[in-house]
Amino acid sequence: MEGGKSKMKKEDFLNKLRKNTHVQFDMPAVDVKGIQYEDTLKQFIEMTESVGAHVIEAKEGESLDELVKKAYPEAKVFASHLPEITIAQKNPDTVAEANDLNGTDVGIVRGEVGVAENGCVWIPQTMKEKAVLFISEYLVIFLEKEKIVNNMHEAYARIEMDPKYNFGTFISGPSKTADIEQALVMGAQAARGVTVVLL
C-alpha cells in the first residue's frame, strides 16, 4: 500500500509540473568528439596492460586452444561456448544453472569492441549463463584488432545487443578494489586475471 501511495504522489507531482510548464525547450544538439590516437592498437595495448591485464597477439594459424593453455598452464577447468575452443569442459550454454560454472579456472569469451581510451572491452551476452564472465578465476577475451576504437563515444555507436539476452558489459582488466584498508586486492568481485587475445 505504501508503494502505491508514493507512486501516486510521484505521478501527481509530475502531472503538476507538466501542467505548469508553459515554455518547453528542445535539448541542444551537442557534437562531442572523443579523444583520437595516432596508433589506436598501440594505445589499446598500453592501456589494457596499465589496468592489469595481459595482451597476446595471436599468430596466423595458431591454435587458440594451445594459446589459452600456454597462457594458463596450471588451469584444469575451462569454460566456453565458442565453437573454436575444444578444451572447455563446461559450456555456459548447456549447464543447468549458473552455479555449475563455479570452480572454473579459465572462462573464454569473445569481445566485440575494444576501447583504446581506457583499455576496456565490450562483451555482449551471447551465452545462456553470463556468470562465466564473473565467476571464472581467470578470463580470456578474444578480440579482433579491427574492432578497436579510439574512445567510448565510438564504442557506444558500435554496441549491438543480442535480442535474446539484451545484456552486455565492459570489462577492463582484472576485478580490483582498494576499499579495505586502502590495500589493492585483485579478483575481489570477478576474475583475478584477464588476458586479451588480439586476433
N, C-alpha and C positions, 0 to 999 in steps of 0.2 A: 504493500500500500504506500509506504514511504517513497519507494522508487517512482510510483505513478504520480504522486504529488509533486515531486521535484521535477519530473518531466513536464507536467502541466505548467509549472511556474516558468520553466525554461521556455516553453512554447509561447506562453503569454508574453514574456519579456521580448522574445524575438518578433512576435507579431506587432507589439507596440513600437518597436524600433522601425520595422518596415513601414508601418502606418505613418510614422512621424518623420521619415526620411523624405525630404522634398526634392533635393537635388542629388542625383547619382553621378558618379564619375567612373569612366572606364579605367581599367588598370592600364598604366602606361606600358608601351612596348619597350622592353629593355633588351638590347642585343649584347649579351655577355659573351666575351671571347676569353676562353680559359688560356692558361699558360701553354706555350708551344716549345718543343725541343728540337734542336738540330738533328739529334740522333735518338729517336724515341725508344728503340730497342736497348741501347746502351743505358739510357736513363732508367728504363724499367728494371733492368738487371741490377743496377746500382741501388735503386730504391728498395727493391724486393730484398736484397741482401742486407740493407741497412735496418730493415724491420725484423730481421732474424730468420728469414727463410733462405733456403739454398736454391740455386738455379743451375739446371743442367741443360745443355743444348744437345738434343738427340742428333746422332749422325744418320745420314741416309742409309736405310736398310737395317738399322739397328733394332734388335728385338726389344719391344717395350717391357716385356716380362723380365728379360735379363737386366735391363736398365734399372727397373724398380728393385730387383733383388740385389743388384750391386750397390744401390743407394742405401738399402736397409738389409744388410746381410744377416743380422741377428733375428729378423722378423720371422715368425712362424705362421701367423694367421693374416691372410689378405682378404679384403672385401672390395668387390667392384661389380658393376653391371655392364661395364664396357666390353663389347664383343672381342676386342683385340687383346684383352687381358685373360690369359688362360690359367694363371697361377692362383686365382681367387677361389678360396674355399667357401666364402659367404657371398651371397648376391642380395643387395638391398631390394631387388625386385621380387625375390622369391621367399625371403624369410617370413615367418608367420607374423612377427611383430618386431618393433624397433629394438627391444631388449635383446633379441637374438644376435644383434651386431656387437653386443658387449664382449670385450675380450679381443677385439680386432686390433692387430698391431699396426697395419697399414691399410688405410682406405684410399682407393684410387678413383679419381673423378676427372671430368673434363670441364675446363673453364671456357667461357665464351668471349669474355672481353678482359684484357689486361690494361691497367692504367699506369702510365709512366710517372704521373704526378705523385702517386703515393704507394705504388707497388702492390695495389690490391687487384684481385681477380674476381670477376662476376661469375658465379656458378649458379645457373638455374637448376631448380629441382627437376630432374628427368628420371628419377628413380622413385620407387614407391616409398621407401624409408629414408628420409633426408637425414636421419640420425647418423648415417655413415660420415657425414661432414664434420660432426662434432664429437662422436663417441670414439673414433679411432685415435690410437696413441699418436700416430703419425699420418700425415695426409700428403698424397702425391696428386698434383694438379697438372694435367696435360693442357697445354695452351699453344695454339698456332701463332707464330710470330706476326702474321698478317693481322691478327686480331688485337694487337696492342695499339692503344690510342694515347694521345697526349694527356688528357685531363678528364675529370669527372663529367663535364658537360658533354664531351664526345661519347663517353661511356654510356650515359643515360640515353643518349639518342640512339644507341645501338641495342639497348636491352630489349629482349623479347622474352615473354613469359610462356612457358608451356601451359596451354589452356587446361590441361588435365590436372595440373598441380597448383599453378598460379603462385609459386613461391620461388625465391632465389635469394642469394646472399653474397655480399662482398667478403672475401677473406684476404687478409693482408698479414702474412707470416703466421707464426705460431700464436696460440692464445697466451696472453700475458696480463698480469695485474701487479700493481705495487701498492695496493690498498692496505695490506697487512704490514705494519711496521715499516712502511716505505721500502720494503725489500722486493725486488723484481722476481716474480715467480712465473715460470713458463708452464703452459699447459694447465692453467687454473680452471678454465671452463671448457676447453676443447683441446685440439691437437697440441702435443708438446713440441712438435716439429713439422715444418712444411717444406716440401720440395716442389718447385715449379719446373716442369719439363717442357722446354720450348721445342716445338716441332717445326 
